[in-house]
Amino acid sequence: MKKAIVLLSGGLDSATTLHMALDKGYDCRCLIFDYGQRHKKEIKHAVKIAKSAGCVHKVIKLPFSWGGSHLLDKEAPLPKRGIKNIGKKIPSTYVPSRNTIFLSVAASVAEATAAGAIFIGANAVDYSGYPDCRPGYFKAFETLLKRGTKRGTSGGHIRIITPLIGRTKGEIIKIGSRLKVPYHLTWSCYAGGKAACMRCDSCLLRKKGFDEAGIKDPLA
């Protein structure tokens, strides 16, 4: 069976991506990062999602102790831009080079375990405007792996697969619903309280997606 590494954050995009990979017949190993984010709730949800899918998972502690993002500072205010302003500029929740670091770890695990693909639930349509969630970035990273790994220089390949990159949140949720993604196990809110704040970018994009899909959010 073909093997894949899946980056799993606990949100609806990464959960949908995991189930898309499983639907394509991949044997998936999930990587969950504890990088010093504002709350641990998303990590707990990611573990639940991996277990629900019957996938091997590993929580990797990789604290971004140097800061540089409001997602790493519990005292910093979260942006509340309103749905019309999301994606127009890079927000304060951008974590410097986060995907570059995560993909580098995933590439190492992939090469060590003979996995030929890395799945990541990045989206460049309904997203916060992060530069490391764009198609050109992932294409460049694939080239890097081809030139900078033993597998790549020996005629092999580690693909970076971004099945959601050009889809709206509504389209993503419709796909996930068909695949029976357990959206009740996902968590999107940046604030990490008992209930979603419904004001941060992530909450607003989630609501937009469920409204467009015509499906009730199980966490609403």
NUBAMI-228407 format. One record per residue (C-alpha): x negated, y negated, z. Coordinates in steps of 0.05 Angstrom, whole numbers, plus 5000, padded with zeros to 4 digits. Layout:
XYZ
...
! end
This chain:
500050005000
497549304983
495548895044
496748175061
495247675116
501047225134
500246575172
506146555220
507845925259
514746095285
518445625239
523445795186
518645705127
513446195153
518846695175
521846675105
514946755074
513547375117
520047705094
518647525022
511847865028
515048475059
520248485004
514648494953
511949124985
506048845024
503449135089
503148495129
498648295186
500847645219
496147125247
499046645299
494746055320
494645755390
490945115371
492844665428
499544445400
504244045444
508044665467
507445425467
514645545447
513145635373
507846155390
512846565430
517846525373
512546735322
510947355364
518347525366
518947455290
512847895278
515548435325
522448395294
519348525226
515149105254
508648765235
501848785268
500348095296
494747735331
494947085370
488446705358
486346175407
482845615369
483744975409
482944335368
479843995429
477443405386
484643165378
486442705320
493942855317
500242705356
501743445354
495643545398
497343005448
503343105493
503342375513
503442105442
510141915412
512942355357
514741985293
522241875282
522341635211
529241835188
530342345132
529641835075
522641635098
519742325109
514242505060
512741795037
506241755076
501942215118
504942205189
501542195257
503342935264
498143115211
492843565243
486043435210
484044015164
488844495201
490444915140
483244925118
481245225184
487145705187
486045945116
478546045130
480246495189
485446865147
480446955091
475447265139
480747745166
483047905095
475948075072
474648495135
481148885127
481148955051
487348515044
488148214975
492847644992
494147105042
501346855048
502746155075
509545815079
507145135054
512244695020
511144074977
518343864966
521943795033
515743685076
512443165120
507342945069
501243335094
495643345041
493944075056
500844305035
500144124962
499144594901
492444294881
489644424951
491345164949
488645244879
482044934901
481745394962
482746004919
476845784877
472745704940
474346424961
472446674893
465646344897
464246394971
466047094993
462947774980
469548024952
470047434905
462947474879
463548224870
469248174820
474848214872
479747674891
483647424952
489847064928
493046484965
500546594955
505246014969
512146264950
515845654978
511345104951
516344824900
522844984935
527644544975
529344725046
536244915023
533445404971
528745695023
534345825072
538746155018
532946625001
531746775074
539046925086
539047425029
532947755060
536247745129
530847315160
532347265235
533046505236
535646555307
528546745327
525346145293
523445475324
522144825287
522444245336
515843885349
518143695419
518944405445
524444265496
530044735516
534044495456
531744185390
530943425395
534243315326
530042695316
523042925295
521343055222
521643805230
528543795261
531243325208
528443755151
531344385182
538244065188
537843815116
536244525093
541944865129
546844325107
544544405034
545045165038
552045125069
549845585124
550445465199
543945405236
544045935291
540245455336
544944865326
! end
